[in-house]
Each structure stands twice: as structure tokens, then as C-alpha cells.
């Protein structure tokens, strides 16, 4: 036996005896991410390939930020591959990229050989070169040769293979992949948020957060959500160095509030309009005294209303993507165009239709409490929400739903196995709670409860397996029910009155 490879589907408690035994006899052990990191190291050693690697994790928002970051990088003119938890797999994508690069290099070699064979010999050019050589070597008698000027040293040529591979990798990584990771060192990485999820696999919130924190490696730029205390706690304390300033880990933060440090991203409301902004140092040439606060210039980037993805939480996701892509050297202008173009991912607060001035949103991917809390905060700042909740709660604590439901919901419609548990938590919220027998009934009740200008949000905060095949099937049933409402009202599923 030479190595132990861990499947992300196996919990640490299950594989612990095997992993411990492997460590005891010095066997290498790891998972897919470790193999991917080894692959990049091998390509660097052989071809000098050193791409930018941007890594994304978090309980919610991973797929949106990964997909958006990939789009921003591509819009900025860089070659990019997106892989990981979002699919396709890391190793399949790396193998595909290497095969494509091999073909590209082979094609270039073939074209170069054909050009050399078919290119006619230029006699005049050869004579000119010979004459120039003679003049250089033939110096007059009695004169010493003067030292010749040194030719400039050409930069080291990029190996064709390195030039053919992607300049940037954007990776969505789950806590399962990160838990078994060894040797992964991205250029920049983010943990978007931390809330209860997969505790049956990790065993505790502390273990879950620790797995997420492995994404930063030893030296990546940390892109942190400053509104999440558990995420901010991942930044290590400054390292004290004798007779020098303490060394701080490189960090950029983002959040739904105003940025307070140069390089950070945030949100500002100006004259009633919400803007995505970035903080810059007002005068980088000026030296400040130690006790003097930094003077900031707030750069307005894009109005939140210009984004196709809806909700405050998606504006914050956009800030995380901007921070990552900026560190990969992407120009701001093309990235802002990319932000305007991005339409979002299916079943993630996806607008389905507008019927009788009520907008219907499919957030079937909201399979945990944190996702639904984010969706309620995202939509509820602009309107009242009728929310459809319930399903298989996976033993979660539904307590965090109380505050946003109380604040933003007009009514709650409950479905599924754990409807009664959610009702117990929300009983004192003052928000009307109604039970539905299935999704069709839930949509019909939500439509009757919603008022002009409201949103109906199907964000269950639960898994779907008690009533549906998967979250995609749940979304399909929801959309079909909304389509019936739209057909009766004489409107299209694309929205409109």
C-alpha cells in the first residue's frame, strides 16, 4: 500500500481508524483536492506553470460566487477554468485542460514546421547578414577593438504548455473536500459565511468551521465576510517580530455595510440609491502618524439595482467575487460589465414570474436555515414576503428564522415533515402561520395571502427528500404551480402584468 485516498462522502469518524493507521506508518493520505494541488505543483516543476487559484467556500452562496467570479475573470480577458463542488470535478477539469493544452501545443508545433518547410530562402537577407558580420569582425589596423554593447537579456520564454493552460482557476470547495486536504495553497480564498449545516458529518460547529478555514492555506489572501463573527475569527493574530511591526496576514473584507479599511468592499446608500463600493486610501503618498486614522476615498462601483441577481445577499456575493477577481489582476471596468450580465444560478432566489403585481421566487436550493435567513434579508428590505417553509430539517435549529420572519414576513405557509417544529419556533412571532398539504396547496395559499408589491418566496430551510426526489424536483413542482397561476392571469412566466 502506498497511499490512502479519502472519499468526501465518508465522515471523519468513519475513516479515522484508517487515517490514523496510515499516519502511523508514514503513508500519504488525502483526497481529490490534495491530488489537484499535487497536479499543479507537478505542472509548475515541469513547465513553470503558475496560475492564479481563487477558492470559494461557505455554508451558502458558494455556487453563485464561484460562477460569478469565473464570469468576471473571463470578462476581464483572462483564460479561466471553473471546477469543484459546482461541477465538473477538479481532477476531470484538470485532465481536460491538460489534454486541450497538449493538442494546442502540438498544433502550434505542426504549424511552425510547415512554415519552415514552405518559407522560401531569401538570398538578399543572407547576404546582408554576412556583410554585417564581416564589418563587425574587420577592424582597422592599429585600433583596439572597443567593447561591444551588451545585448539586453531577453525574459525567460514561457513554456508553450504553460501558455496553453488556464491563467486562472476558480474553485468551489465543500467542507467535505477541505477536511481531507493537504498542501493546497490558493492565491486568494474566501469563506462567505458559516451557519449550521452537515453537523451529522463533521460532529460539531467547531469542526465544521475548522474544515472551512483550511481553504486559506498558509499564505493566500483572506477574503472575509466582516458581518460574520465566525468567519472573521479565522484571521490569525499578527506575528510579533523583534524590533519590527507585527506581521499581519493579508486580508480584504466585504459586507453589506460601509468599508472602513483601504481595499475593503461594501455597500453605501446615497440619495436613496444603494451602491456597491470599494474603499481606497485617500493619499497613498502621505505618511500618517501611528495614532492617526486612515483617510478613505469611497469609490462607487455599480448600483445594486443594475444587478440581475436580486436581494441584498446577492449584492454581498457580488462584492466577494469582485474582491477575488481583483486580486487575480482583473481590470475593474470589464468586471463591472460582467456583473451587469450575470443572471444567477437556478433555484437560488430565482425570479420565476410576476402575477398580479406579486413576484414569485424559487429558492429551492435553500436547504438550510442560513440560506433562508439570507434570502429573507435579501428580499425583505424592499418588500413584504410570504414565505413557504418546511421539509426535512436534518436536525437543525430553526431559531435563527424567528428574527427575519418577524421583521420581513407577511405570512408563513408550512409544508413537510418538520412543519410542526418550525411552527413551534415561530409561534410567538406575530406572523400568521398556515399549513399546506403539498406544494400546490402552498402556492395557492401564498398567492391568496400576498398583496400587491409583495414577494412569494419558496425557501424551505430544509432538505426536500421527505416529499420530493431532490431540490430540483421541488423547484419544478413549485414552478408548475406558479405557471398555472400565471396562465389563469394571462401573463408569461418571464414576468410582467
C-alpha positions in Angstrom: 0.0 0.0 0.0 1.4 3.4 -1.0 -1.4 5.9 -0.1 -4.9 6.3 1.3 -7.4 8.4 -0.6 -10.5 9.7 1.3 -13.9 10.0 -0.3 -15.7 13.2 0.6 -18.8 11.0 1.2 -17.2 9.4 4.3 -17.4 11.2 7.6 -14.1 11.7 9.6 -15.4 9.5 12.3 -15.9 6.6 9.9 -12.4 6.8 8.3 -10.5 7.9 11.5 -9.1 4.4 12.2 -7.7 4.0 8.6 -6.3 7.6 8.6 -4.6 7.1 12.0 -3.1 3.8 10.8 -1.8 5.5 7.6 -0.2 8.3 9.6 1.4 5.8 12.0 3.3 4.0 9.2 4.0 7.2 7.2 1.6 6.6 4.3 0.4 9.7 2.3 -3.3 10.3 2.8 -5.6 12.9 1.3 -8.5 13.5 -1.1 -9.3 14.9 -4.5 -8.2 18.5 -3.6 -4.8 17.2 -2.4 -4.3 15.4 -5.7 -5.3 18.6 -7.6 -2.8 20.6 -5.6 -0.1 18.0 -6.4 -1.0 18.2 -10.1 -0.5 21.9 -10.1 2.9 21.5 -8.4 4.0 18.9 -11.0 3.0 21.3 -13.8 4.9 24.1 -12.2 8.0 21.9 -11.9 7.9 20.7 -15.5 6.6 23.7 -17.3 6.8 26.7 -15.0 3.0 26.8 -14.8 1.9 29.1 -12.0 -1.8 30.1 -12.4 -3.8 32.3 -10.1 -6.1 30.0 -8.0 -9.2 31.5 -6.4 -11.0 29.3 -3.9 -14.5 29.7 -2.5 -16.4 28.0 0.3 -19.1 28.9 2.9 -22.4 27.5 4.0 -24.4 29.4 1.5 -23.6 31.3 -1.7 -20.7 29.2 -2.9 -22.1 28.3 -6.3 -23.2 31.9 -7.1 -19.9 33.4 -6.1 -17.9 30.7 -7.9 -19.8 31.1 -11.1 -19.8 34.9 -10.9 -16.1 35.1 -10.2 -15.4 32.9 -13.2 -17.5 35.2 -15.4 -15.7 38.3 -14.1 -12.3 36.8 -14.8 -13.3 35.8 -18.3 -14.9 39.2 -19.0 -11.5 40.7 -18.0 -9.8 38.8 -20.8 -8.1 36.0 -18.9 -8.4 32.3 -19.7 -10.2 30.6 -16.8 -11.5 27.2 -15.7 -14.3 26.8 -13.1 -14.5 23.5 -11.2 -15.0 21.7 -7.9 -18.2 21.3 -5.9 -20.0 23.3 -8.7 -19.1 20.5 -11.1 -17.3 19.2 -13.1 -14.8 17.7 -10.7 -11.4 19.1 -10.0 -9.4 16.2 -11.5 -11.6 15.8 -14.5 -11.3 19.5 -15.3 -7.5 19.5 -14.8 -7.1 16.4 -17.1 -9.3 18.1 -19.7 -7.3 21.3 -19.5 -4.0 19.4 -19.9 -5.3 17.4 -22.9 -6.5 20.6 -24.5 -3.2 22.3 -23.9 -1.3 19.2 -25.3 -3.4 19.5 -28.5 -2.9 23.2 -28.8 0.9 22.9 -28.4 1.1 20.1 -30.9 -0.9 22.1 -33.4 1.5 25.1 -32.9 4.5 22.8 -33.4 3.0 21.5 -36.6 2.2 24.9 -38.0 5.7 26.1 -37.2 7.3 23.1 -39.0 5.0 23.6 -42.1 6.0 27.3 -42.2 9.7 26.5 -42.0 9.4 23.9 -44.9 7.4 26.2 -47.2 9.1 29.5 -46.4 11.4 30.5 -49.4 15.1 31.2 -48.8 15.7 34.9 -49.0 19.2 35.3 -50.7 19.4 39.0 -50.2 18.7 38.7 -46.5 21.5 36.1 -46.1 24.0 38.4 -48.0 23.1 41.3 -45.7 23.7 39.3 -42.6 27.1 38.0 -43.9 28.1 41.6 -44.8 27.2 42.8 -41.3 29.2 40.0 -39.7 32.3 40.9 -41.8 32.0 44.6 -40.8 31.9 43.7 -37.1 34.9 41.4 -37.3 37.1 43.6 -39.6 38.6 46.4 -37.5 41.2 48.9 -38.9 45.0 48.2 -38.1 46.3 49.8 -35.0 42.9 50.3 -33.4 41.9 48.3 -30.5 38.5 46.7 -30.5 36.1 48.7 -28.5 33.9 46.7 -26.1 30.6 45.8 -27.7 27.5 46.9 -26.0 25.8 44.1 -24.2 22.6 42.9 -25.8 19.6 43.1 -23.4 18.8 39.9 -21.7 15.5 38.5 -23.0 13.0 37.4 -20.5 12.8 33.7 -19.9 10.5 32.2 -22.5 7.2 30.8 -21.3 6.9 27.1 -22.0 4.2 26.5 -24.6 2.4 24.2 -22.3 2.2 26.8 -19.5 0.9 29.3 -22.0 -1.8 26.9 -23.2 -3.2 26.1 -19.7 -5.7 28.4 -18.0 -4.4 31.6 -16.4 -6.9 31.4 -13.6 -8.7 28.5 -11.7 -11.9 29.3 -9.8 -12.8 26.5 -7.4 -15.9 25.9 -5.3 -14.9 23.7 -2.4 -17.1 22.0 0.2 -16.2 21.3 3.8 -16.0 17.6 2.9 -13.3 18.3 0.3 -11.4 20.7 2.6 -11.4 18.4 5.6 -9.1 15.9 4.0 -6.9 18.5 2.2 -3.1 18.6 2.4 -0.8 21.0 0.5 -3.5 23.2 -1.1 -2.2 26.8 -1.4 -4.5 29.1 -3.4 -3.7 32.7 -4.4 -6.8 34.1 -2.7 -9.7 32.4 -0.9 -12.9 33.2 0.8 -15.2 31.8 3.4 -18.5 33.5 2.7 -20.4 32.6 5.9 -20.8 29.9 8.5 -24.1 28.6 9.8 -25.4 25.1 10.9 -25.0 22.5 8.1 -23.6 19.0 7.8 -23.2 18.6 11.5 -24.0 14.9 11.2 -20.8 14.6 9.1 -18.5 17.0 11.0 -19.8 16.3 14.5 -19.7 19.9 15.7 -19.8 23.5 14.6 -16.2 23.9 15.7 -15.1 21.0 13.4 -17.2 22.3 10.6 -15.7 25.9 10.8 -12.2 24.4 11.1 -12.7 22.4 7.9 -13.8 25.6 6.1 -10.8 27.6 7.4 -8.4 25.1 5.8 -9.2 26.8 2.4 -6.7 29.7 3.2 -3.6 27.5 3.4 -0.5 29.3 4.8 -0.3 32.3 2.6 -3.5 33.0 0.5 -5.1 36.4 0.6 -8.0 36.0 3.0 -11.3 37.5 1.6 -13.5 37.6 4.7 -17.2 38.4 5.4 -16.9 41.1 8.1 -20.5 40.6 9.1 -19.9 37.0 10.2 -18.0 36.8 13.5 -17.1 33.1 12.9 -15.5 34.0 9.6 -13.6 37.0 11.0 -12.3 34.8 13.8 -10.4 32.8 11.2 -7.9 35.6 10.6 -4.8 34.7 12.6 -3.3 37.1 15.2 -0.4 39.3 14.0 3.0 37.6 14.4 5.3 39.6 16.6 8.8 40.2 15.2 11.6 41.8 17.3 12.2 45.5 16.5 9.6 45.4 13.7 5.9 46.0 13.3 3.8 42.8 13.9 3.3 40.9 10.6 -0.4 40.7 9.7 -1.9 38.1 7.4 -3.0 39.8 4.1 -6.8 40.3 4.3 -9.6 42.0 2.4 -13.1 42.2 3.8 -16.6 42.6 2.3 -20.0 43.1 3.7 -23.4 44.8 3.5 -22.1 47.9 5.4 -19.6 50.6 4.7 -16.0 49.5 4.3 -13.6 51.0 6.9 -10.2 50.0 5.6 -8.4 50.6 2.2 -9.1 47.7 -0.2 -12.3 46.6 1.6 -15.7 46.3 -0.3 -19.1 47.3 1.0 -22.5 48.9 0.4 -23.4 52.6 0.7 -26.8 54.2 0.3 -26.6 57.6 -1.4 -29.6 59.7 -2.2 -31.9 56.7 -1.8 -29.8 54.5 -4.2 -27.8 51.5 -3.0 -24.3 51.3 -4.4 -21.6 48.6 -4.3 -18.4 50.5 -3.2 -14.7 50.0 -2.5 -12.6 51.9 0.0 -9.3 53.3 -1.2 -6.6 55.2 0.7 -7.2 58.9 0.0 -3.5 59.8 -0.3 -1.1 56.8 -0.6 2.0 59.1 -0.7 1.2 60.7 2.6 2.8 59.3 5.8 0.5 59.0 8.8 1.4 59.2 12.4 0.8 56.0 14.3 -2.3 57.2 16.1 -3.8 58.9 13.1 -6.8 57.2 11.4 -6.6 56.4 7.7 -8.4 58.8 5.4 -10.5 56.9 3.0 -11.8 57.6 -0.5 -15.0 55.6 -1.2 -15.2 54.5 -4.8 -18.7 53.9 -6.2 -18.7 50.8 -8.4 -22.2 49.9 -9.6 -25.8 50.5 -8.3 -27.3 47.4 -6.7 -30.3 47.8 -8.9 -28.1 47.3 -12.0 -27.5 43.6 -10.9 -29.8 41.0 -12.4 -29.4 38.9 -9.3 -31.9 40.1 -6.7 -31.5 40.8 -3.0 -29.0 42.3 -0.6 -27.3 38.9 0.0 -26.6 38.7 -3.7 -25.1 42.2 -3.7 -22.8 41.0 -1.0 -22.0 37.9 -3.0 -21.0 40.2 -5.9 -18.6 42.1 -3.6 -16.9 38.8 -2.7 -16.5 37.9 -6.4 -15.1 41.4 -7.1 -12.5 41.1 -4.3 -11.3 37.7 -5.5 -11.1 38.6 -9.2 -9.4 41.9 -8.4 -6.6 40.0 -6.7 -6.1 37.9 -9.8 -5.3 41.1 -11.7 -8.6 41.7 -13.4 -9.4 45.2 -14.6 -12.4 46.9 -12.9 -14.2 48.1 -16.0 -14.7 44.8 -17.7 -15.7 43.2 -14.4 -18.5 45.7 -13.8 -19.9 44.9 -17.3 -19.7 41.2 -16.2 -21.7 42.0 -13.1 -24.4 43.5 -15.1 -24.6 40.5 -17.4 -24.7 37.8 -14.7 -28.2 36.2 -14.4 -27.6 34.0 -11.4 -27.9 30.2 -10.8 -31.0 28.1 -11.0 -33.1 27.7 -7.8 -31.2 30.3 -5.8 -33.6 33.2 -5.2 -34.5 32.9 -8.9 -37.4 35.1 -10.1 -40.0 32.9 -11.8 -42.9 35.2 -12.6 -44.8 38.3 -11.7 -48.6 37.6 -11.3 -51.0 40.3 -10.2 -48.0 42.5 -9.1 -46.6 39.8 -6.8 -43.2 38.4 -7.7 -42.6 34.6 -7.2 -39.1 33.4 -6.3 -37.7 29.8 -6.5 -35.1 29.3 -3.7 -35.4 25.5 -3.6 -31.6 25.4 -3.0 -32.3 27.0 0.4 -31.9 23.6 2.1 -30.6 25.1 5.4 -31.7 27.8 7.8 -28.8 30.1 6.9 -29.8 30.2 3.3 -33.4 31.1 4.1 -32.3 33.8 6.6 -30.1 35.3 3.8 -32.9 35.2 1.3 -35.4 36.8 3.7 -32.9 39.6 4.5 -32.1 40.0 0.8 -35.7 40.4 -0.4 -37.3 41.8 2.7 -35.5 45.1 2.7 -37.6 46.1 -0.4 -40.9 44.5 0.2 -43.1 42.2 2.4 -42.6 38.5 1.9 -44.9 35.5 2.0 -42.5 32.6 2.6 -43.0 28.8 2.1 -41.0 26.9 4.7 -40.6 23.2 5.6 -39.3 19.8 4.7 -36.7 17.5 6.2 -34.9 19.8 8.8 -31.9 17.4 9.3 -32.0 18.2 13.0 -31.2 21.9 12.5 -32.0 24.6 15.0 -34.8 26.7 13.4 -34.3 29.5 16.0 -32.4 31.9 13.6 -35.6 32.1 11.4 -37.5 34.0 14.1 -35.9 37.4 13.6 -36.2 37.7 9.8 -39.6 36.2 9.7 -40.8 38.6 12.4 -39.2 41.5 10.5 -39.9 40.8 6.9 -42.7 38.2 6.5 -46.4 39.0 5.9 -47.3 35.3 6.4 -45.7 31.8 6.5 -47.0 28.7 4.7 -45.7 25.5 6.2 -45.2 22.1 4.4 -43.4 18.9 5.0 -42.2 16.6 7.8 -40.8 19.3 10.1 -43.6 21.9 9.7 -44.6 21.4 13.3 -41.1 22.1 14.6 -40.9 25.3 12.6 -44.4 26.3 13.9 -43.2 25.9 17.5 -40.2 28.3 16.8 -42.3 30.9 15.0 -45.4 30.7 17.2 -44.6 33.9 19.1 -43.6 36.0 16.1 -47.0 37.5 15.5 -46.8 36.4 11.8 -49.8 34.3 10.6 -48.8 30.6 10.2 -50.7 28.4 7.8 -50.3 24.7 7.0 -50.4 23.3 3.4 -50.8 19.6 2.4 -48.4 19.9 -0.6 -46.6 22.4 -2.8 -49.6 23.1 -5.0 -51.7 24.0 -1.9 -48.8 26.1 -0.5 -48.5 28.2 -3.7 -52.3 28.7 -3.8 -52.4 29.8 -0.2 -49.4 32.1 -0.6 -51.0 33.7 -3.7 -54.1 34.4 -1.7 -52.1 35.9 1.2 -49.8 38.1 -0.8 -50.6 41.8 -1.6 -49.6 44.0 -4.5 -45.8 44.6 -4.4 -45.1 41.6 -2.2 -42.8 38.6 -2.9 -43.7 34.9 -2.6 -40.5 33.1 -1.6 -40.2 29.4 -1.7 -37.1 29.0 0.5 -37.8 25.9 2.7 -34.8 26.0 5.0 -35.0 22.2 4.8 -33.9 19.2 2.6 -36.5 18.0 0.1 -36.4 14.2 0.5 -39.5 13.9 2.6 -41.8 15.0 -0.3 -39.6 15.2 -3.4 -36.8 13.4 -5.3 -34.4 16.3 -4.7 -34.4 20.1 -4.6 -34.6 20.3 -8.4 -37.8 18.3 -8.3 -39.2 20.5 -5.5 -38.4 23.6 -7.7 -40.1 22.0 -10.7 -43.4 21.4 -8.7 -43.3 25.0 -7.4 -42.7 26.5 -10.8 -45.5 24.4 -12.3 -47.9 25.7 -9.7 -46.9 29.3 -10.3 -47.3 28.7 -14.1 -50.9 27.7 -13.5 -51.5 31.0 -11.7 -49.8 32.9 -14.5 -51.8 31.1 -17.1 -55.1 32.0 -15.4 -53.9 35.6 -15.0 -52.8 35.7 -18.7 -49.1 36.5 -18.1 -45.9 34.8 -19.1 -43.5 33.0 -16.8 -40.9 35.6 -17.6 -42.9 38.1 -15.6 -44.9 41.2 -16.5 -48.5 42.1 -16.0 
